[in-house]
């Protein structure tokens, strides 16, 4: 055994020389004086952490917010109804109003009871989680004593440095979207997407991964607080009725829905095909079943008007949205709203499958106005939306992140492919996305969850 090797051993593990049985050789007896690593304690920490992750989910964390929001809106509605009751002259209408108030009071009481139960559950969950976290912290401090070569410390330092460099690169690469003239809609540049603000499974649960929801961008007087929801109940492709709720809280809680049917069967002529649609002036705009036509369904008259796109327009999944892992079937046509009205986004074979934007005149029947042609391949994006006359397109980065990477300004006709505005996802796929200029929120349908994000402008 060489002297240099013996020196290394002397710095780490005590040893002694023992004569061999023959007396001609020297045998090293190595002894590790360090205590045995407590692997059982590490396993306990891992198990406890896994239990915490399973018990504290994003859905549970939003339950309290949903109930508080619902209670606030129901209280406001009750207050308004009481004011109306005080104005009633007719005994008949006064009695009806009183009955409505009684029902609303019962709903509010039910919300309060749910809120109390949820708060109590959260308190116990919080106490339990705090105790488990403190126990895990103490155990990890004890386990770190075994890291005599400071491997964990170095790894942490390297990870922090790596993250800082990554953030620096993202800041350098992320240039702002095209500047929007303040005279067009009163907004500056879009610089970020904040949220999610609301995350909730639909009242149907998680049965229908494809659908759409939002508010009427141009509501009739008295309908300003209404929300609509459409789920594709047949093959995740087709729908034939629109469900409406009086407020956001009633939607989140699944209370008092009103269904308006386009047809008695599904699918059939002029029913809904694909998850892309918008509501404007009490009419739903969507891709008519099995055609390259745009349908306008008037919810008041329950009548459908149609207008044809060019005959080489893709439909039936010829130019759908998607990414490498998933194709969003039957999303050949997208519909978007902004401050000026309704748009249809689609692709044609004559334009090589690239995105085309057409403004829709929301008359009855609808007609098409101006059209813009882009160089963006439609099948390379996951969704589009419009803000102040600017089209934005998204792409799939990973299961946690969607990214706004492209824009087309219909005023200047300038395209950009260098945007890097990330959207933090709650679920893997976003099947529907639209901007509402009334509240500047993005309304998202994501794997049977309804979600909102806030657009941040400079």
matplotlib code that plots the C-alpha trace (Angstrom):
import matplotlib.pyplot as plt

x = [0.0, 1.5, 2.2, -0.1, -3.1, -2.5, -2.5, -5.9, -7.3, -5.9, -7.9, -11.2, -11.4, -9.3, -7.4, -4.9, -2.4, -3.0, -0.5, -1.8, -1.9, 1.3, 3.1, 4.2, 1.5, -0.1, -3.9, -5.7, -8.6, -10.8, -13.4, -16.0, -16.6, -19.5, -23.0, -25.3, -27.5, -31.1, -32.8, -36.1, -36.3, -35.8, -38.5, -40.8, -40.2, -40.9, -44.1, -45.3, -44.5, -46.5, -49.5, -49.4, -49.3, -52.3, -54.3, -53.6, -54.7, -55.2, -58.9, -59.2, -57.3, -59.9, -63.0, -63.0, -62.5, -65.4, -67.7, -66.8, -67.3, -70.6, -71.8, -70.8, -72.7, -75.8, -75.9, -75.7, -78.5, -80.6, -80.1, -81.2, -84.3, -85.2, -85.0, -87.3, -89.7, -90.0, -91.0, -93.7, -97.3, -99.1, -99.7, -99.4, -95.9, -94.9, -95.8, -93.9, -90.9, -91.1, -91.1, -88.0, -86.3, -87.1, -85.5, -82.4, -82.1, -82.3, -79.5, -77.4, -77.9, -76.8, -73.7, -72.9, -73.2, -70.9, -68.5, -68.4, -67.8, -65.0, -63.4, -63.4, -61.9, -59.3, -58.4, -57.8, -55.9, -53.7, -52.9, -52.1, -49.9, -48.0, -47.1, -46.1, -43.9, -42.2, -41.5, -40.1, -38.0, -36.4, -35.8, -34.1, -31.9, -30.8, -30.2, -28.1, -25.5, -24.6, -23.7, -20.1, -18.9, -21.6, -22.9, -26.5, -25.3, -23.3, -26.3, -28.5, -26.1, -25.7, -29.5, -30.0, -27.3, -28.9, -32.3, -30.9, -29.2, -32.4, -34.5, -31.9, -32.1, -35.9, -35.9, -33.5, -35.4, -38.9, -39.6, -43.0, -45.9, -46.7, -47.6, -51.3, -52.5, -54.2, -56.8, -58.0, -59.1, -57.4, -54.9, -51.1, -48.9, -49.9, -46.9, -48.1, -50.8, -51.6, -53.4, -55.2, -57.8, -60.6, -60.2, -63.1, -64.5, -67.6, -71.0, -70.8, -67.7, -64.9, -67.0, -66.6, -63.0, -64.1, -66.2, -66.4, -67.6, -67.6, -69.9, -71.8, -69.4, -72.3, -75.1, -78.7, -79.6, -80.1, -77.9, -74.6, -73.9, -74.9, -72.5, -72.8, -71.4, -71.3, -70.0, -69.5, -71.6, -71.3, -67.8, -66.1, -67.0, -70.7, -73.0, -76.6, -77.6, -76.3, -76.5, -76.7, -76.3, -77.5, -74.1, -70.6, -71.4, -74.4, -72.2, -69.5, -72.0, -74.2, -77.4, -80.4, -79.1, -81.3, -80.8, -81.5, -81.6, -80.5, -82.0, -83.7, -80.9, -77.1, -75.4, -77.6, -77.9, -76.6, -75.7, -72.3, -69.1, -65.8, -65.1, -64.5, -67.4, -68.3, -71.4, -72.1, -75.4, -77.3, -76.2, -73.7, -71.2, -69.7, -68.8, -72.0, -72.1, -70.2, -69.8, -67.5, -70.3, -70.4, -73.6, -75.3, -77.7, -80.1, -81.0, -84.0, -85.7, -84.0, -83.3, -80.1, -78.6, -75.6, -72.9, -70.4, -66.6, -64.6, -65.3, -61.7, -61.9, -60.7, -63.3, -63.8, -60.2, -58.4, -56.6, -57.1, -55.3, -52.9, -49.4, -47.1, -48.9, -52.5, -54.7, -57.7, -60.2, -62.7, -61.1, -60.6, -62.6, -61.8, -64.0, -62.7, -64.1, -62.4, -63.4, -64.8, -66.8, -66.5, -63.8, -63.5, -60.0, -59.6, -57.3, -57.8, -55.9, -55.3, -53.5, -51.5, -53.1, -52.0, -54.2, -56.8, -58.7, -62.1, -64.2, -67.9, -70.6, -73.1, -76.2, -78.9, -77.9, -74.2, -71.9, -68.2, -66.2, -62.5, -60.1, -56.4, -53.9, -51.0, -48.0, -48.8, -49.4, -52.7, -51.8, -48.7, -50.6, -52.9, -55.2, -55.8, -57.5, -57.9, -57.2, -57.6, -57.4, -54.3, -54.4, -52.3, -51.4, -50.4, -48.3, -47.7, -44.4, -45.1, -47.9, -47.5, -47.0, -48.6, -46.9, -48.1, -45.5, -47.1, -49.0, -50.6, -51.7, -54.6, -54.0, -50.3, -50.3, -47.1, -46.4, -44.1, -42.9, -40.7, -43.2, -42.6, -45.5, -46.1, -49.5, -49.4, -51.7, -53.8, -54.4, -52.4, -54.4, -56.3, -59.2, -60.8, -59.5, -61.1, -60.7, -63.5, -62.9, -65.5, -63.3, -60.0, -59.9, -59.0, -61.7, -60.3, -61.7, -59.0, -59.6, -63.1, -62.1, -63.2, -60.4, -59.8, -56.6, -56.1, -54.2, -51.8, -51.2, -48.4]
y = [0.0, 3.4, 6.2, 8.6, 6.3, 5.7, 9.5, 9.8, 7.1, 8.7, 11.9, 10.1, 6.7, 5.4, 2.2, -0.1, -2.7, -6.3, -9.0, -11.7, -15.4, -16.1, -13.1, -12.1, -9.6, -6.5, -6.3, -2.9, -3.0, 0.0, 1.3, 4.0, 5.9, 8.0, 7.1, 5.1, 7.3, 7.2, 6.2, 5.5, 9.2, 10.3, 7.9, 9.3, 12.9, 11.9, 10.1, 13.1, 15.5, 13.3, 13.3, 17.1, 17.5, 15.2, 16.9, 20.5, 20.9, 24.0, 23.2, 23.2, 26.4, 28.1, 26.7, 29.5, 32.2, 30.8, 30.7, 34.2, 35.5, 33.8, 35.1, 38.7, 38.6, 36.9, 39.6, 42.3, 40.7, 40.3, 44.0, 45.0, 42.8, 44.3, 47.8, 46.6, 45.2, 48.5, 50.1, 47.6, 49.0, 45.8, 43.3, 40.4, 41.5, 42.4, 38.8, 37.3, 39.5, 38.5, 34.9, 35.4, 37.1, 34.2, 31.8, 34.0, 34.2, 30.4, 30.2, 32.7, 30.7, 27.6, 29.5, 30.7, 27.1, 25.8, 28.7, 27.8, 24.1, 24.9, 27.4, 24.9, 22.2, 24.6, 25.4, 21.8, 21.2, 24.3, 23.1, 19.6, 20.9, 23.3, 20.5, 18.2, 21.0, 21.7, 18.0, 17.7, 20.8, 19.5, 16.1, 17.7, 19.8, 16.6, 14.8, 17.7, 16.9, 13.8, 16.0, 16.5, 17.3, 19.9, 18.4, 19.6, 23.1, 23.3, 21.9, 24.6, 27.3, 26.0, 25.8, 29.4, 30.5, 28.5, 30.0, 33.5, 33.1, 31.6, 34.6, 37.0, 35.3, 35.3, 39.0, 39.8, 37.6, 38.9, 42.0, 43.8, 43.1, 45.7, 49.1, 49.7, 53.2, 54.7, 56.2, 52.7, 51.3, 53.3, 50.6, 50.5, 47.5, 44.1, 43.1, 40.2, 37.6, 37.5, 34.6, 32.4, 34.5, 31.8, 28.1, 25.7, 22.5, 23.1, 22.3, 19.1, 18.0, 16.7, 14.7, 17.0, 18.1, 20.3, 23.3, 27.1, 29.8, 33.5, 36.6, 38.4, 41.1, 43.3, 42.3, 43.6, 45.9, 43.7, 40.9, 42.4, 39.8, 36.7, 34.0, 31.3, 27.8, 25.3, 21.8, 19.4, 16.5, 14.3, 12.8, 15.9, 17.6, 18.5, 20.7, 21.7, 24.0, 27.0, 27.0, 30.4, 31.5, 34.8, 35.5, 34.1, 32.6, 30.7, 29.3, 28.2, 26.6, 25.2, 27.0, 27.9, 27.2, 28.1, 26.0, 27.3, 24.6, 25.1, 21.7, 18.7, 16.3, 16.3, 16.6, 17.9, 20.8, 24.1, 22.7, 23.5, 21.9, 22.4, 24.3, 27.7, 30.2, 33.6, 35.4, 38.9, 40.8, 37.7, 35.7, 32.8, 32.6, 29.2, 26.7, 25.1, 21.3, 19.6, 22.7, 25.7, 28.0, 30.4, 30.1, 32.9, 31.5, 34.2, 33.1, 35.4, 34.1, 30.7, 31.1, 30.4, 32.5, 31.3, 32.8, 30.9, 31.3, 30.5, 27.1, 25.9, 26.8, 24.0, 22.2, 18.7, 18.9, 19.8, 22.8, 22.3, 23.8, 21.6, 20.7, 17.7, 15.7, 16.6, 17.8, 19.8, 18.2, 20.3, 23.6, 24.7, 27.9, 30.1, 33.0, 36.1, 39.3, 42.6, 46.2, 46.5, 43.3, 39.7, 38.0, 34.5, 33.0, 30.1, 28.8, 27.9, 25.6, 28.6, 30.4, 27.3, 26.6, 29.9, 31.9, 34.3, 36.9, 38.1, 40.7, 39.7, 42.2, 41.2, 41.9, 39.4, 37.5, 38.2, 39.3, 39.4, 42.7, 43.2, 40.2, 40.0, 37.3, 36.1, 33.9, 32.0, 28.2, 27.5, 24.0, 25.2, 27.1, 26.1, 29.1, 32.7, 35.8, 39.4, 42.6, 46.1, 44.8, 42.7, 39.0, 37.0, 33.3, 30.8, 27.6, 24.7, 24.8, 22.1, 20.8, 23.8, 26.6, 28.1, 30.9, 33.9, 33.9, 35.7, 38.8, 40.4, 44.0, 44.5, 48.2, 48.2, 44.6, 43.9, 40.4, 39.3, 35.9, 36.9, 37.4, 35.4, 36.1, 33.0, 31.7, 29.6, 26.6, 24.7, 21.8, 20.4, 21.6, 24.8, 23.9, 27.4, 30.9, 34.3, 37.9, 40.0, 43.7, 44.5, 43.2, 42.6, 39.0, 35.9, 33.2, 29.7, 26.2, 23.8, 20.0, 20.5, 23.5, 27.1, 29.6, 33.3, 35.3, 39.1, 40.8, 43.4, 46.5, 49.0]
z = [0.0, -1.0, 1.4, -0.4, -0.2, 3.5, 4.0, 2.4, 4.6, 7.7, 7.0, 6.7, 8.3, 11.3, 10.6, 12.1, 10.8, 11.7, 10.9, 8.6, 9.5, 7.6, 9.0, 5.5, 4.7, 6.3, 6.5, 7.0, 9.5, 8.5, 11.0, 10.2, 13.4, 11.9, 13.1, 10.8, 8.6, 9.9, 6.6, 8.4, 9.4, 5.8, 4.7, 7.3, 6.0, 2.4, 3.4, 5.5, 2.7, 0.2, 2.6, 2.9, -0.9, -1.3, 1.5, 0.6, -3.1, -5.2, -5.3, -1.5, -1.3, -3.5, -1.8, 0.8, -1.8, -3.8, -0.8, 0.3, -3.3, -3.5, -0.2, -1.1, -4.4, -2.9, -0.1, -2.7, -4.7, -1.6, -0.7, -4.2, -4.0, -0.6, -2.2, -5.0, -2.5, -0.7, -4.0, -4.8, -4.9, -5.9, -3.1, -5.6, -6.8, -3.2, -2.1, -5.0, -4.2, -0.6, -1.5, -3.7, -0.8, 1.5, -1.0, -1.3, 2.4, 2.7, 0.0, 2.0, 5.2, 3.4, 2.1, 5.7, 7.0, 4.3, 5.0, 8.8, 8.0, 5.5, 7.9, 10.7, 8.4, 7.3, 10.9, 11.8, 8.5, 9.2, 12.7, 11.5, 8.6, 10.8, 13.3, 10.4, 8.8, 12.1, 12.7, 9.1, 9.6, 12.8, 11.2, 8.2, 10.4, 12.1, 8.8, 7.5, 10.1, 8.1, 5.1, 6.2, 2.7, 2.3, -0.9, -0.2, 0.5, -2.7, -4.7, -3.2, -4.1, -7.7, -8.1, -6.9, -9.4, -12.2, -11.4, -11.4, -14.7, -16.2, -15.0, -16.4, -19.8, -19.8, -19.0, -21.8, -24.3, -23.4, -25.4, -25.0, -27.4, -30.1, -28.7, -28.8, -29.6, -26.6, -28.9, -29.9, -26.5, -23.8, -22.9, -23.1, -23.8, -22.5, -20.3, -18.1, -17.3, -13.6, -11.9, -12.0, -10.2, -10.2, -10.5, -10.1, -11.6, -13.6, -12.1, -14.2, -12.3, -14.4, -16.8, -19.8, -20.6, -23.6, -23.2, -23.0, -20.6, -20.0, -20.0, -22.7, -23.9, -24.9, -22.5, -22.5, -19.5, -16.5, -17.8, -16.9, -14.1, -16.1, -17.0, -19.7, -19.9, -22.8, -22.4, -25.3, -24.1, -27.1, -27.9, -26.5, -29.8, -30.0, -27.9, -28.3, -25.5, -23.6, -19.8, -18.0, -14.4, -12.8, -11.1, -10.8, -7.4, -8.7, -11.5, -9.0, -6.8, -9.6, -8.4, -10.6, -14.1, -17.1, -20.3, -23.8, -26.4, -30.0, -31.1, -29.5, -30.5, -30.7, -33.1, -35.9, -38.3, -36.8, -33.4, -31.8, -33.1, -31.3, -28.1, -29.5, -29.2, -27.8, -26.5, -27.9, -27.6, -26.4, -29.4, -29.4, -32.3, -33.1, -35.8, -37.3, -37.2, -40.0, -42.2, -42.8, -41.8, -38.8, -36.7, -34.7, -32.1, -30.7, -27.2, -27.0, -30.2, -30.2, -33.9, -35.8, -38.6, -40.7, -42.9, -45.0, -44.8, -48.0, -49.3, -48.7, -45.0, -42.8, -40.6, -39.1, -37.7, -40.9, -39.3, -35.5, -32.5, -30.6, -29.7, -30.0, -27.2, -28.1, -30.9, -29.8, -32.1, -34.2, -33.2, -36.8, -36.1, -33.2, -32.1, -30.2, -28.7, -28.0, -27.5, -31.0, -31.4, -32.7, -34.9, -36.4, -36.7, -39.1, -41.9, -45.6, -48.0, -50.3, -47.5, -46.8, -43.5, -42.0, -39.6, -41.2, -39.1, -40.2, -38.4, -38.0, -38.3, -35.6, -37.5, -38.1, -40.2, -39.5, -42.3, -42.7, -42.8, -43.2, -43.4, -42.5, -43.6, -41.4, -41.8, -38.6, -39.1, -37.3, -36.3, -34.5, -31.8, -29.0, -28.8, -30.0, -28.5, -29.5, -27.4, -28.9, -32.5, -31.8, -32.2, -29.7, -30.1, -27.4, -27.5, -25.1, -23.2, -20.6, -18.4, -16.1, -18.6, -21.7, -23.5, -25.5, -28.2, -31.2, -32.1, -35.2, -35.1, -37.5, -37.6, -38.6, -40.0, -38.1, -36.9, -34.0, -33.0, -30.1, -27.3, -24.1, -21.8, -19.7, -18.3, -15.2, -15.8, -13.2, -15.6, -18.5, -21.5, -22.3, -24.6, -24.7, -24.1, -24.7, -23.6, -22.1, -22.5, -19.8, -17.0, -18.9, -17.9, -19.9, -19.6, -19.8, -20.0, -19.0, -18.7, -17.2, -15.0, -15.5, -14.8, -15.2, -15.6, -15.4, -18.2, -17.0, -19.2, -18.9]

ax = plt.figure().add_subplot(projection="3d")
ax.plot(x, y, z, "-o")
ax.set_aspect("equal")
plt.show()
